[in-house]
Amino acid sequence: MQMDALTAAKARIERAVNDLERKFQDLKAKSAAASLPDDDLFAPLPDDGANAERVAELEAAGQQAAAALAAAAQAVREILEQPASESITKTGDVSEMEPR
């Protein structure tokens, strides 16, 4: 079965979205485990080094997410620039969508 360019792009985007959702859930779980000193969101947090580590984790996750989205966007642009008769995959390749 020959996979057309649009199907291949959709598969790559779906994988990127699944990766982002997994990373988001991991970060959400980590933040739920973290405790705040009080309910005041504007209260200064103690500077014990853990905050700097958390900020670095969030920045790294944000950069990874941005890179994944940029790669997916570039793949879509490349697909849209191809003539309709071209395919970006070899004959016999099959798209495997990851379950959500």
ABEGO torsion letter per residue (X at the ends): XBBBAAAAAAAAAAAAAAAAAAAAAAAAAAAAABBBABABAABBBBBAGAAAAAAAAAAAAAAAAAAAAAAAAAAAAAAAABBAABBABBBGBBBBBBBX
